Amino acid sequence: MPTRKGSVKLFRLFGITVYLHWAWFLVALWAINYRTHVYTSPVWNAAEYLSLFAIVLMHEFGHQLACRSVGGQTHDIVLWPLGGVAYVTPPQRPGATLWSIAAGPLVNVILIPVTAAMVMMSSRLGWYDTNADAYDLVHNIWYINLGLLIFNMMPVFPLDGGQILRSLLWFVFGRANSLLVASIIGFLGVAGFVLLAIWMQSLWLGALCVFIALNCWNGFKQAQALIKVSKAPRRDGFRCPECKTPPPMGNFWRCSKCGQPFDTFESHAICPHCSTQYAATSCPECGALQPITAWESFGQQPQM
């Protein structure tokens, strides 16, 4: 996944920083030159490409603001050649996750009548005869938004459609099994995309297949780890201050410095391999970060 490393900071809005990955400029140059036959001037091609990423940016802000509305944490937005990535941490509940994901495509749904009104206005103003480039631009913006919505709603993890499917399955099968099923379905979707990429001889679609496959694999491994956590015995005397769940016993925490797994409750939040001390401990169930003393004091509250 793209990060702000190697990216240019564009602006900050609603407390959310937007970054542009360096590879965006290379693909933008290629995309603008590739469609020079559509308009009479490359300026219109640039306007079309910028419109595409304006729609993507609004989509990502939909994710961010929806996550914030359910009490989740919002981070950065990174725009890159394959679209945009909104880094969010919604509460680990199916309903909260579902809303955080669904709000992105909902922005595209809202944009359908907006862009349709632009198309109608261009027709009524006679732009087809007086300004054919502007006429084509507003029509292409309508198609771009609709195409992004349809593609993104395909039930292939990690596309929004696949994550929505995972959130719905979460209500029935639980957190771990829903992610496992969504990842497996995602692999099937990747196989279909690979065949389509070969048939269309599309390098862009091939790159997208690699991106989706890697995320499906990461989702599959995460699901296996969650299943392992759910089956592990629980440690007495500690509870997560947020979700009230006792932590599992075992090496389920990984040191960010040396990369070794360890049991943070057994070593008192200190990595036994490199002696790195952690001020906060993450909950494997809800993802909340709290000092280990908060876990202990919460778990040892006196009974009245």
Secondary structure, DSSP 8 states (H G I E B T S, - for coil): ---STTEEEEEEETTEEEEEETHHHHHHHHHHHHTTTTSSSHHHHHHHHHHHHHHHHHHHHHHHHHHHHTT-EEEEEEEETTEEEEEEE--SSHHHHHHHHHHHHHHHHHHHHHHHHHHHHHHHTTHHHH-HHHHHHHHHHHHHHHHHHHHHTSS-TTSHHHHHHHHHHHHHH-HHHHHHHHHHHHHHHHHHHHHHHHHHT-HHHHHHHHHHHHHHHHHHHHHHHHHHHHHS-B-TT---TTT----BSSS-EE-TTT--EE-TTTTTSB-TTT--B-S-EE-TTT--EE-HHHHHHHHT----
